[in-house]
Amino acid sequence: MAGLVLVYTGNGKGKTTAAIGLSVRALGHNQTVGFLQFMKGSKNYGEVKIASMLPNFTLVQSGQESFVSYENPDPIDIKMAQEGYELAEKWFEEDKFDLIVLDEILVAVAFKLISVAQVLDLVQKKPTHLNLVLTGRYAAPEIMEIADTVTEMTEKRHAYNQGVEAKAGMEF
């Protein structure tokens, strides 16, 4: 069966969470999952803490623990994003996963750490059976156009904007 390309984008909460949920669903069907996080380097995320306990689940972070500057990204941020991109290409060549999630790759594109052309090229290289999820705010129209499914999370209200601090297990 042909794999799909899914985009989870928008300014609302839940893009990474949806990708993790889809990963758990795939694992429940004995599928293998590669979960590559761009622009994230914190070991404090719940998914990072549990990853090594999940069979058939590989999680790799390709980013620093600090935030990336949109106006002036540090060269190390560009380097790490490009290394993540190269790892994604390698995963495609190895063809050992049923599902690959490229978490926050759409933000990496918006921050010019990776180009739209690179992402489109990567999608073209996707093994036929592979399901591919691209997450992050600011999805480029060209990327949304080639996706089979696009889900846009829209923020209506967020507790953080009302002074509630980020909660473990909810935001990270």
N, C-alpha and C positions, 0 to 999 in steps of 0.2 A: 504494500500500500504506500502511496506517495505521502511523504511528510509535508507538513504545513509550516508556514512562516507566520508567526503571531507577533503583533506589536502591542505592548502595554505602555501607554503614554498618558500625558495630561498632568495638570497641576495638583490633582488630588492624591491622597494617600492610598497605597495599596498595590502599586505596580510590582515591587519586589515580592510583596506578600503573595500576590496572585501567582507569580512565577514559582515561588516556593511551594504553594499549594498544588500547582500543576506537576511539579517535580515529585511530590509525595504521591500523587495519584499515579504517575508513571512507575514509580518504585513499587507501588502496590500491584502492578502488573508485570513484575520482574523485569522491568526495563532499566537500562543504564542511563544515568544522568550526569552531564558535565555542566557545572554551574560556575561561570566565570564572571567575577565582579570587577568592573572598571571603576576607577576613582574611589575605591574603598580599600582600606588597609587595616581597619580596626578588628581586633580579635574579640571584641565585646559583643558583636552581633550574635543573636541567638542561633542563626543558621550556621555560623562559623563554629560555634561551640558544639553543635550536634553533628556536624558533617562527618567527622571521623567515626561516629557510631552507626552510620547508615551504610549498609552494604549497597554496592552499585552506585554510590553517590560520590562524585569528586567535586570539591569546591576549591577554587583558586581565586585569590584576590590579586588585582593588578593596579594598585594605587597606594598612596600614602594614607596615613591616619588623619592628616589634616585636610581641610577643604582646599579646593582648587580655585584659583583666581580666574574669573571669566575674562577680565580685561587683560591680564598678564600672567598666563599659566607658567609655572616654573618649568624649566627644561626637563626636570626629573619626572614631572607629571606627564609630559608628552612622551618621554622615553618609556615610562611604565605602561601607558596606554598602548603604545606601539608594540611593546612586548606582549601585552594581552592579546592584541590583534594577531600577532604571529602565533601565539598559543592556540587561538581559535582556528587558524589555518591548519595548524598541526593536528588538532583534534579532528578536523574535517578529513584530512589525509589519512589519519589512522582509522577513521570510521568505526570507532568502538562504542559510540553512544547512540541511544535511541532518541534522546532529547538533549539539546544544548540550550542553556539560557545564557545570554550575553547581557548581564544585568548592568544597567546604567550606560550601555554603549551609546544610547541616543543622546545622553548628556555629554559624553565624551566627544561626540560629533559636534554638538552645539558649541562646545568650548574649544573646538578646532584642535583637539588632541588626535583625532582620527577624522578622515574625510568621508563625506557622503559616498564618494566613488569607491572607497575601500569597503564600506559596508555593502554596497550594491554588488561589488565583485565577490565578496565573501558569500553573499546569498546565492550568487550564480554557481559557486563551488560546492554548495551544500549537497551532501550525499542524498540521493533520491528519497530514501526512506526516513531521513532525519527530520524530526520536528525541531524547529528553531524558534526561540523566543527572544525578542529584542525589547529591553525595557528602558524607561527613562523619560523625563520631560523633554519637550521641544522636538518631537519627532519631525524630521525633515519630510516634506511632502513626497519626495521621490521614494523614500523608504516606505511610507504608508501606502503608496501606490502599488508596490510590488508584494505587499503582505496579503496573505489569504484572510487573516482576521486582524482587525484593529479595534482595540478597546481603549477608550479615552476616559480616564478617571478624572472627574470634575469635582473640585473642592466646593462644597456648599458651606461647610463649617468645620473647623478643626480646633480641638481643645487647646492646642499649643498657642493659638492666637488669642485665647482667653486666659493665658497665663499658666496653663497646666504644663509642667515639665514633661519632656520625653520620658516614656515609661519603658522599662525593660520588658521584652516580650510583645510590645506593641509597635514601637518605633524603631527598635533595634534588637 
